[in-house]
């Protein structure tokens, strides 16, 4: 066994033992503990758990990889997800917390006074969550395949077992405290190599400052990092790394559509929204949003620097080198089929580097973007224990989000479908049993999606955000801020919004993938950004149908008026206390 694999077994084994131990200690015994951790999580720890829930395999593994290969265009994921969390924290979270329901379908069912609306929201929640969880399980499989020497399929199975154990045993209570530990693991794993590589390349150990510094060694020594990348790209005949809206890059409209879809999709993600129910008060929900944004910002401000470091190191390490002289890590990744070398001109050297999925006869080394963060320490020749730490961080990011998503699926089935609709008289113990059973079945389905993923991790996650944007966001916003929005409008808006978005994605990604190019997209908007149009369609349909249908009952309108004042208490305009 090589040193890197030994270190990985040790570090991953210790972290997995920690997660299982926390799940055993904090196991849930009531439905309140299973769904919302008994409303007893302090704000700062809920902020950590939200950060871990939020920073999935897409944030940890794939986002930096996409920025590394796409340059400016890849930053749309960074901007969209960060802006989306601000939107969620300021616009929706306090109001939803005051409403006091366990789940988003619960909110939709009560606000729109209809079990039909609840059922549609439930189906949307399950659909969005399964789409999202596919990316997480794929990330787990990639880490296991490379660093523990097992096939991707078996890596996913191992991840399924771990998530099943602490999600079904502890519910939200166990998941929350496990996610606190997972946040600590993933942020340390992301920052340690970033500090080391930044110091090695630029002499500045702070990645955010090294990002704007000059390279210390190599053919571009003395040149600013981003300027050097632009020069390297020009030399290779590629669009400039920092170039925006130029040939070979995304259009301005598509970038805008993707950013909006990611932002409003964030605000509609049920596994993030439910985190604001785990704190004891509305004030604590606001503070946990602040802490979560701070904890998320640490990784998100580091990611662009990591991307640029990885891009420079990869090109300087491999471009033009004889294939017989490539370092061992290249062959290790080839075993996972995430790096592929094809000697088109038969000269034995690597004459072109590009990411997988974009074949070109001039490209000889295809590199999957999802491996860039994981491979970065090896490319930079860092010690094996750092490589192992990054592997553990990738697993922590994927497993933490997967657990949150699986709980959403579980609660949608046990609470919203069974308890609220089909079997309202069942006891807490029966509901807890069905919640755990549903979580177990969801884990199996999630594993299958991880074994047969539809695209890159970040792309799969972008699809989930688009589906959330087109289904939940308009209904939640109108449910809070419009007393006139009706059940008929909500049902029609959700159905048409998610159907349009899903059909567009399926058409270009699965039915006719050969047409997945800007020339064939509607208005030039890619499947990753189509959720923006789906959202606008949802808003338009919901408002139009609501205008011609009977207004909601007075008690529903009174509730809407009340929850717009997110602090505890009663209506201030009536002279009542807050």
C-alpha positions in Angstrom: 0.0 0.0 0.0 1.4 3.4 -1.0 1.8 6.2 1.6 -1.0 8.3 0.2 -3.5 5.5 0.4 -2.4 4.6 3.9 -2.8 8.2 5.1 -6.2 8.3 3.4 -7.4 5.2 5.2 -6.3 6.7 8.5 -7.8 10.2 8.0 -11.1 9.0 6.4 -11.4 6.2 9.0 -11.0 8.6 11.9 -13.6 11.1 10.4 -16.1 8.4 9.7 -15.8 7.0 13.2 -16.4 10.6 14.5 -19.6 10.9 12.4 -20.9 7.6 13.6 -20.1 8.3 17.2 -21.9 11.7 17.0 -25.0 10.0 15.4 -25.1 7.4 18.2 -24.8 10.0 21.0 -27.4 12.4 19.5 -29.9 9.9 18.1 -33.5 11.2 17.8 -36.3 9.8 19.9 -39.2 12.0 18.9 -40.5 13.3 15.5 -39.5 16.9 16.6 -35.9 15.7 17.1 -35.9 13.8 13.9 -37.3 16.6 11.7 -36.0 19.8 13.3 -33.6 18.7 16.1 -36.1 19.8 18.7 -35.6 23.5 17.8 -32.6 23.4 20.2 -29.5 24.1 18.1 -27.5 27.3 19.0 -27.2 29.8 16.2 -23.4 29.5 15.7 -23.5 25.7 15.5 -26.6 25.9 13.2 -24.5 28.3 11.1 -21.7 25.6 10.8 -24.2 22.9 10.0 -25.9 25.1 7.4 -22.5 25.8 5.9 -21.8 22.1 5.6 -25.3 21.4 4.3 -24.8 24.2 1.8 -21.2 23.4 0.6 -21.8 20.2 -1.1 -19.6 18.1 -3.4 -20.3 20.8 -6.0 -18.8 23.5 -3.9 -15.9 21.5 -2.6 -15.0 19.4 -5.6 -16.5 20.7 -8.8 -16.9 24.5 -8.5 -13.1 25.2 -8.4 -12.6 22.6 -11.2 -15.1 24.4 -13.4 -13.6 27.8 -12.7 -10.2 26.3 -13.4 -11.2 25.2 -16.9 -13.8 27.8 -17.7 -12.1 30.9 -16.2 -14.5 33.8 -15.8 -17.5 31.8 -17.0 -17.0 29.3 -14.1 -17.4 32.1 -11.6 -21.1 32.2 -12.3 -21.4 29.3 -9.9 -19.6 31.2 -7.2 -21.7 34.3 -7.7 -25.0 32.5 -8.0 -24.6 30.3 -5.0 -23.2 33.1 -2.7 -25.9 35.6 -3.8 -28.5 33.0 -3.4 -27.7 32.4 0.2 -27.9 36.1 0.9 -31.3 36.2 -0.8 -32.5 33.2 1.3 -31.2 34.6 4.6 -32.7 38.1 4.1 -35.9 37.5 2.1 -37.3 34.2 3.2 -35.7 32.4 6.2 -37.1 34.5 9.1 -40.6 34.5 7.7 -40.6 30.7 7.1 -39.2 30.2 10.6 -42.1 32.2 12.1 -44.6 30.2 10.2 -43.2 27.3 12.2 -43.8 24.2 9.9 -41.4 21.3 9.6 -41.1 21.3 5.8 -41.6 23.3 2.6 -44.6 21.1 1.5 -46.0 21.7 5.0 -45.8 25.5 4.4 -47.3 25.2 0.9 -50.1 23.0 2.1 -51.1 25.3 5.0 -50.5 28.6 3.3 -52.4 27.5 0.1 -55.1 25.7 2.2 -54.9 22.6 0.0 -53.7 19.1 0.2 -53.4 19.1 -3.6 -50.9 22.0 -3.3 -49.1 20.1 -0.6 -48.9 17.0 -2.8 -47.5 19.0 -5.8 -44.9 20.6 -3.5 -44.0 17.2 -2.1 -43.4 15.8 -5.5 -41.3 18.8 -6.5 -39.3 18.5 -3.2 -38.6 14.8 -3.9 -37.7 15.5 -7.6 -35.4 18.4 -6.7 -33.7 16.5 -3.8 -33.0 13.4 -5.8 -31.5 15.5 -8.6 -29.3 17.2 -6.1 -28.3 14.1 -4.2 -27.1 12.4 -7.4 -24.2 14.9 -7.5 -23.3 14.2 -3.9 -23.1 10.4 -4.3 -21.2 10.8 -7.5 -18.6 12.9 -5.6 -18.4 10.2 -2.9 -17.7 7.6 -5.6 -14.9 9.7 -7.2 -13.1 10.2 -3.9 -13.2 6.5 -3.0 -12.2 5.4 -6.5 -9.0 7.5 -6.5 -7.8 7.4 -2.9 -9.0 4.1 -1.5 -8.5 2.0 -4.7 -12.1 0.8 -5.0 -14.5 1.1 -7.9 -16.8 4.1 -8.1 -19.8 1.8 -7.6 -18.3 0.4 -4.3 -17.4 3.9 -3.2 -21.0 5.0 -3.6 -22.2 1.9 -1.7 -19.8 2.7 1.3 -21.1 6.3 1.3 -24.7 5.1 1.2 -24.0 3.0 4.3 -22.5 5.8 6.3 -25.3 8.3 5.4 -28.0 5.7 6.1 -26.6 5.0 9.5 -26.5 8.6 10.9 -29.4 10.0 8.9 -31.9 7.2 9.9 -30.6 6.9 13.5 -30.2 10.6 14.4 -32.5 12.4 12.0 -32.0 16.2 11.9 -30.6 16.1 15.4 -27.9 13.6 14.5 -27.3 15.2 11.1 -26.9 18.7 12.6 -24.2 17.8 15.0 -22.5 15.5 12.4 -22.6 18.5 10.0 -20.8 20.7 12.6 -18.0 18.2 12.6 -18.1 17.8 8.8 -17.8 21.6 8.4 -14.7 21.6 10.5 -13.2 18.8 8.4 -14.1 20.2 5.0 -12.9 23.8 5.7 -9.6 22.7 7.1 -9.2 20.3 4.2 -9.8 23.1 1.7 -7.7 25.7 3.3 -4.5 23.8 4.2 -3.5 23.0 0.6 -4.7 26.4 -0.5 -2.3 28.1 2.0 0.6 25.8 1.0 0.2 26.2 -2.7 -0.4 29.9 -2.5 2.9 30.3 -0.6 4.7 28.0 -3.0 3.6 29.8 -6.1 3.4 33.4 -5.0 5.2 33.6 -1.7 2.0 34.8 0.0 0.3 32.2 2.2 -3.1 33.9 2.0 -4.9 32.5 -1.1 -7.1 35.6 -1.6 -3.9 37.8 -1.7 -1.8 35.2 -3.6 -4.6 35.3 -6.3 -3.4 38.8 -7.2 0.3 38.3 -6.7 3.1 37.4 -9.1 4.4 33.9 -9.7 7.8 33.2 -8.1 9.1 30.4 -10.3 8.7 28.8 -13.7 8.6 30.3 -17.2 6.2 33.0 -16.1 8.1 34.1 -13.0 7.5 37.7 -12.0 4.2 37.9 -14.0 1.0 38.4 -12.1 -0.9 35.1 -11.7 -4.0 36.0 -13.8 -1.9 37.7 -16.4 0.3 34.6 -16.7 -2.8 32.5 -17.2 -4.1 34.7 -19.9 -0.7 34.5 -21.7 -0.6 30.7 -21.3 -4.1 30.4 -22.8 -3.2 32.7 -25.7 -0.1 30.6 -26.4 -2.3 27.5 -26.5 -4.9 29.0 -28.8 -7.5 29.1 -26.0 -9.8 32.0 -24.9 -8.2 34.1 -22.2 -8.8 32.8 -18.7 -10.2 36.2 -17.5 -12.0 36.9 -20.8 -15.8 37.6 -20.5 -18.4 37.3 -23.3 -15.9 36.6 -26.0 -15.7 33.9 -28.7 -15.5 30.5 -27.0 -17.1 31.8 -23.8 -20.7 32.0 -22.6 -22.9 34.9 -23.7 -23.9 37.6 -21.3 -27.6 36.5 -21.3 -26.7 32.9 -20.5 -24.4 33.9 -17.6 -27.1 36.1 -16.3 -29.7 33.3 -16.6 -27.5 30.8 -14.8 -26.6 33.3 -12.0 -30.3 34.1 -11.4 -31.3 30.4 -11.5 -28.7 29.5 -9.0 -29.6 32.5 -6.7 -33.4 31.9 -6.7 -32.9 28.1 -6.7 -30.9 28.5 -3.5 -33.8 30.2 -1.9 -36.1 27.4 -2.9 -33.9 24.5 -1.8 -35.9 22.6 0.9 -32.8 21.1 2.6 -31.4 24.5 3.3 -34.7 26.1 4.3 -35.4 23.4 6.9 -32.2 24.3 8.7 -33.8 27.5 9.9 -36.4 25.5 11.8 -33.8 23.9 14.1 -33.1 27.0 16.1 -35.3 28.0 19.1 -36.3 31.5 17.9 -36.7 33.8 14.9 -33.8 35.9 16.2 -31.6 32.8 16.3 -32.6 32.0 12.7 -31.3 35.4 11.7 -28.0 35.0 13.6 -27.5 31.5 12.2 -27.9 33.0 8.7 -25.2 35.4 9.6 -22.8 32.7 10.9 -23.6 30.4 8.0 -22.7 33.2 5.5 -19.5 33.9 7.3 -18.5 30.2 7.3 -19.5 29.7 3.6 -17.6 32.8 2.6 -14.3 31.4 3.9 -14.4 28.6 1.3 -16.1 30.7 -1.5 -13.5 33.5 -1.4 -10.7 30.8 -1.5 -12.1 28.8 -4.4 -11.1 31.2 -7.3 -7.5 31.3 -6.0 -7.4 27.5 -5.8 -8.8 27.3 -9.3 -6.1 29.5 -10.8 -3.3 27.8 -8.8 -4.5 24.4 -10.1 -4.7 25.6 -13.7 -1.2 27.0 -13.7 0.3 24.0 -12.0 -1.5 21.5 -14.3 -0.3 23.2 -17.5 3.3 23.8 -16.3 3.5 20.2 -15.0 2.1 18.4 -18.1 1.9 20.6 -21.2 4.4 19.4 -23.8 5.9 16.7 -21.5 6.5 13.2 -23.0 3.8 10.9 -21.7 6.4 8.4 -20.5 7.6 11.0 -18.0 4.3 12.0 -16.4 4.1 11.8 -12.6 2.5 8.8 -11.0 -0.7 10.7 -10.0 -1.7 10.9 -13.6 -1.7 7.1 -14.0 -3.7 6.8 -10.7 -6.4 9.1 -12.0 -6.4 7.3 -15.4 -7.5 4.2 -13.5 -10.7 6.0 -12.5 -11.2 7.0 -16.2 -11.3 10.7 -15.1 -8.1 11.4 -17.0 -7.6 10.1 -20.5 -4.6 10.5 -22.9 -4.9 10.1 -26.6 -1.7 10.6 -28.7 -3.3 12.1 -31.9 -0.1 13.1 -33.6 1.9 10.0 -32.4 4.8 12.0 -31.0 4.5 10.6 -27.5 4.0 14.0 -25.9 1.1 15.8 -24.3 0.3 18.6 -26.8 -3.1 19.8 -25.5 -4.9 19.8 -22.2 -8.7 20.2 -21.9 -11.4 18.9 -19.7 -13.4 15.7 -20.5 -16.7 16.1 -22.2 -15.4 18.5 -24.9 -13.7 16.2 -27.4 -11.3 17.8 -30.0 -8.8 16.1 -32.2 -6.1 18.6 -31.0 -6.7 17.8 -27.4 -4.6 14.9 -26.1 -5.1 15.0 -22.4 -8.7 15.1 -21.2 -9.1 16.0 -17.5 -12.5 15.8 -15.7 -13.1 19.0 -13.8 -14.4 17.2 -10.8 -10.9 16.0 -9.9 -9.1 19.3 -9.9 -9.4 20.0 -6.1 -8.6 16.4 -5.2 -5.6 16.3 -7.6 -4.3 19.8 -6.7 -2.1 18.7 -3.7 -0.5 16.0 -5.9 0.0 18.3 -8.8 1.7 20.7 -6.4 3.8 17.9 -4.8 2.4 18.4 -1.3 2.9 15.7 1.4 0.6 12.6 1.3 -1.2 13.6 4.5 -2.4 16.7 2.8 -3.8 14.6 -0.1 -5.6 12.4 2.5 -7.0 15.5 4.3 -8.5 16.8 1.0 -10.1 13.4 0.3 -11.7 13.4 3.8 -12.9 17.0 3.1 -14.5 16.0 -0.2 -16.3 13.1 1.5 -17.5 15.4 4.4 -18.9 17.9 1.9 -20.7 15.3 -0.1 -22.0 13.3 2.8 -23.2 16.4 4.8 -25.4 17.6 1.9 -26.6 14.1 1.0 -27.8 13.6 4.6 -29.8 16.9 4.5 -31.4 16.0 1.2 -32.3 12.5 2.3 -34.0 14.0 5.4 -36.1 16.2 3.2 -37.2 13.2 1.1 -37.9 11.2 4.3 -39.9 14.0 6.0 -41.8 14.7 2.7 -43.0 11.1 2.6 -43.5 10.4 6.4 -44.8 13.8 7.5 -46.4 15.5 4.5 -47.7 12.5 2.7 -48.5 10.0 5.4 -49.1 12.1 8.5 -50.8 15.1 6.9 -52.7 13.4 4.1 -53.1 9.6 4.2 -52.9 8.6 7.9 -53.4 11.6 10.1 -54.1 9.6 13.3 -50.8 7.7 13.4 -48.7 8.1 16.6 -45.3 9.8 16.9 -43.6 6.4 17.1 -45.3 5.2 13.9 -44.3 8.4 12.1 -40.7 8.0 13.3 -40.7 4.5 12.0 -42.0 5.5 8.5 -39.5 8.5 8.5 -36.6 6.1 9.0 -38.0 3.6 6.5 -38.4 6.4 3.9 -34.8 7.6 4.6 -33.5 4.1 4.0 -35.3 3.7 0.6 -34.1 7.2 -0.4 -30.5 6.2 0.3 -30.8 3.3 -2.1 -32.3 5.5 -4.8 -29.6 8.1 -4.2 -26.9 5.5 -4.5 -28.2 4.4 -7.9 -28.2 8.0 -9.1 -24.6 8.3 -7.9 -23.6 5.2 -9.8 -25.3 6.3 -13.0 -24.9 10.1 -12.9 -26.3 12.3 -15.7 -23.4 14.8 -15.8 -20.6 16.5 -13.9 -21.3 17.1 -10.2 -21.7 20.9 -10.5 -23.9 20.5 -13.6 -26.2 18.0 -11.8 -26.4 20.4 -8.9 -27.1 23.3 -11.3 -30.0 21.3 -12.7 -31.4 20.9 -9.1 -31.2 24.6 -8.5 -33.0 25.3 -11.7 -35.8 22.9 -10.8 -36.0 24.5 -7.3 -36.1 28.0 -8.9 -38.9 27.1 -11.2 -41.0 25.3 -8.6 -40.6 26.6 -5.1 -39.2 30.1 -5.2 -42.2 31.9 -6.7 -44.7 30.0 -4.5 -42.7 30.7 -1.3 -42.3 34.4 -2.1 -45.9 34.9 -3.1 -47.0 32.8 -0.1 -45.2 35.3 2.2 -45.8 38.6 0.5 -49.1 38.2 -1.4 -52.4 37.7 0.4 -54.1 37.3 -3.0 -52.1 34.2 -4.2 -54.5 31.3 -4.3 -54.2 27.5 -4.2 -55.2 27.2 -7.9 -52.5 29.6 -8.9 -49.8 27.9 -6.8 -50.6 24.5 -8.2 -50.7 25.7 -11.8 -47.5 27.7 -11.3 -45.5 24.8 -9.7 -46.6 22.3 -12.3 -45.9 24.4 -15.3 -42.6 25.8 -14.0 -41.0 22.6 -13.1 -42.4 20.7 -16.1 -41.0 23.4 -18.5 -37.6 23.4 -16.8 -37.3 19.6 -16.5 -38.4 19.1 -20.2 -35.8 21.6 -21.4 -33.0 19.9 -19.4 -34.1 16.4 -20.5 -34.3 17.4 -24.1 -30.8 18.8 -24.4 -29.0 16.6 -22.0 -30.6 13.2 -22.7 -32.9 13.1 -25.7 -30.7 15.1 -28.1 -27.4 15.8 -26.3 -25.7 16.5 -29.7 -27.8 19.7 -29.9 -26.6 20.9 -26.5 -25.0 24.0 -27.9 -25.7 27.7 -27.8 -26.9 27.7 -31.5 -29.8 25.3 -30.5 -30.7 26.8 -27.1 -33.8 28.9 -26.7 -32.7 32.5 -26.6 -29.1 31.2 -26.2 -29.9 30.0 -22.6 -28.2 26.8 -21.5 -30.0 24.0 -19.6 -28.1 25.2 -16.4 -29.8 28.6 -16.7 -33.3 27.6 -18.0 -34.6 27.6 -14.4 -34.7 31.4 -14.7 -37.3 31.2 -17.5 -39.2 28.5 -15.5 -39.3 30.8 -12.5 -40.7 33.7 -14.6 -43.3 31.3 -16.1 -44.3 30.2 -12.6 -44.7 33.7 -11.3 -46.8 34.7 -14.4 -49.1 31.7 -14.2 -49.5 31.9 -10.4 -50.4 35.6 -10.5 -52.7 35.2 -13.6 -54.6 32.2 -12.2 -54.9 33.8 -8.7 -56.4 36.9 -10.3 -59.3 35.0 -11.7 -60.0 32.6 -8.8 -61.6 33.1 -5.4 -59.4 34.9 -2.9 -57.9 32.8 0.0 -59.9 32.5 3.2 -59.6 35.3 5.7 -57.7 33.3 8.2 -55.0 32.5 5.6 -54.8 36.2 4.7 -54.4 37.1 8.4 -51.6 34.6 8.7 -49.8 36.1 5.7 -50.1 39.5 7.2 -48.7 38.2 10.5 -45.7 36.3 9.2 -44.4 39.4 7.4 -43.3 40.6 10.8 -40.6 38.1 11.4 -39.9 38.9 15.0 -41.7 37.0 17.8 -44.9 38.6 18.9 -48.0 40.2 17.4 -48.8 42.9 14.9 -47.0 46.2 15.8 -49.5 48.4 13.9 -52.2 47.3 16.3 -50.3 48.5 19.3 -49.5 45.0 20.3 -46.2 43.8 21.7 -43.4 42.2 19.8 
